[in-house]
Amino acid sequence: MTEPDKNRRLELLTTTPAQDLAIEVLITGGTTFNASEAANVSRQTISLWRNHHPGFKAALNSRRRELLAERADRVRDLDTQALAVMAEAIDAGDRAMALAWVKTRHLHLVNVTDVGHTRAEAILNTEANKLRDRPEHVGSLHSILDDTNDRYSITRGKARDLAEAELVEILEEATDDN
């Protein structure tokens, strides 16, 4: 992989200070507009980062996961307090509270911990796999892999590694098209 390709790959896998600012605004409930103002970029840039920048998506998902973990801890604390109050009331013979407990016991919690990948590398691979399924890219991706494999007479896995820079270019073109 050439030095410019390595640099571009690093740009896709990490975030800039402006992107970090935008993430903090978004994670605290700000809008795309608020994030664009904080990062001093356009709303379109924020949307492009959210939809097509693996590093940004991973960092945003990571912050979401942290926030969800904090909220889950708080909910567990509240559950403990609520259960203590309910137990005290039930022990005192409060039938309404006993019925409320039975109803509460049968609630199903929604899994909100799956916010997406938190590793930019995984997002980049997912995006490349999506492109592989798009008819306009299927032939080009397979030809890149086959051509690289033929040129260097190596295994398919190594050909995939060597073709990665070309995959990044296709991702960039797809981003530019949107």
N, C-alpha and C positions, 0 to 999 in steps of 0.2 A: 504494500500500500504506500503510495507516495505521501510526502509530507503534507501537501495541501489536503489530500483525502483524510489523513489522520486528524488534521486540524478541524476539518468540517465534521468529521465523526464526533470529535470531542465537543464541538459546538452543539451537536444534536443531543448529546448525552448529559450535558451539564446545563446549569442556568446562570444567567447574568444577574447582577444586582437589580436591574430594572425588572427582570422576570420574578425575582424573589419578592420585590415590593408588590407586584401585581398579585402574586399568590397570597400574600398576607391580607391584601384587601379582599380578594375573593373568598378566602377561608373565613373571614369575619363577617360575611354577609354582603359585601359590597358588590355592585353590579360591574358588568364589563366596562361601562363608562367610567365608574369610579376607579377601577383598576388601571384604565388607560390614562387617566389624569395623574394618578400616583406614579406611574412608570414613565410618564411623559412620552407615550406612544399613542397611536390611533386605536380605536375600538377594533378595527379590522385586524391589527397586529395581535391584540389580545386573543381574538377569535382564532387566528392562525396558530398561535402558540397553544391554545387549549385543544385544538383539533389535530395539529400536525407536528408538534415539537415534542419528541419523546422525553427529553429531560424535563421540560415544563410539566408535562402530564404526570410524570413520575413524582416530581416534587409536590405537585398539587395533591395527588393521591396520597402521598406519604403524610402530608399535613392533615388531610381529611382523616386518615386512619388515626393519627395522634389525637385529634379532636374527638373522634368517636370513642377512643379508649378513655379519654378524660370524662366524657359524658357517661360512659358505661360505669366507671368507678362511682360517679355521683349517683347514678340510678341505684347501684348496689347499696350505697349508704342509705338512700331514701327507703329502699325496700326493707332494710334491716329495721329502720325506725318505724315504718308503717306496720311491719309484722309484729313488733313489740307492742304497739298500741292495740292492734287487732287481738293479739293473744291476751292482753290484759282485759279487754272488753269481753272477749269470749269466756275467759275464766270467771268473769263477774256475772255470766249468764245472759249476756246480750245476744238474743237470737238473731236480730237483724245483722249484727256484725258476723255471726257465724255463717249466715246465708251469704253475706258479701264475700267472706273468705272462700266459700265453696265456688262462687262464681269467678272470683279472681284466680283461683287455682287452675281454672280451665282456659285461661287466656293463652293465646299462642303469640310468642314474640317473633317479630320479623328480624331476619338477619340483615343488619345494616353495616356490617363490617367489611363486606366485599365492595370496595370502592374502585378497584382496578389495580393494575400493576403499580408498584412503587419503584421499580428498577427501569431506568431509561432503556437499557439494553433489551429488556423483555418487550417494551413498547415498540422499539424499532423492529424487532423480529416479528411481532404481531402485525405491524403495518406492512412489512415486506410480504408476509404470508397473505394478507388481504389482497395485495397487488398481484400476487401469483394467481389468484382466482379471477381477476378481472380479465376478460377476453382480450382486451387490447394490449395487455402486458404479458400474458401467459407465454406466448411465443418468444418474446424478447428475453424474458427471464431464463427460460429453459435454454435458449441459444447462448446467453451469456455463460451459464453454467457449463454447457457442453463445450463451447468454444474455449473457455478457460481450461477445462479438463483436457481437451485435445492439445492445446498449446503447451501445456506443462506436463502432460502425461502423469497426472497425480490422482489421488482419490477424490471422490465426489465431495467429501467433507472439506478437503483443502481447497478444491475448486470453489466451493461456496464461500470460503473465507476470502479468497482472492477476488471473487466477484462482488464482495460486499460494497466496495466503493461505487461500483456501477449501480448497485441496488439503491444506494443513497441518492445517486443522481436521479434515478427514476422516481424515488420518493419526493425529491425536490421538484421535479417536473410536475408531479401530481399535485403538489402543494401549490405551485404556481398556477396550475389550471383552475384551482378552486378559488 
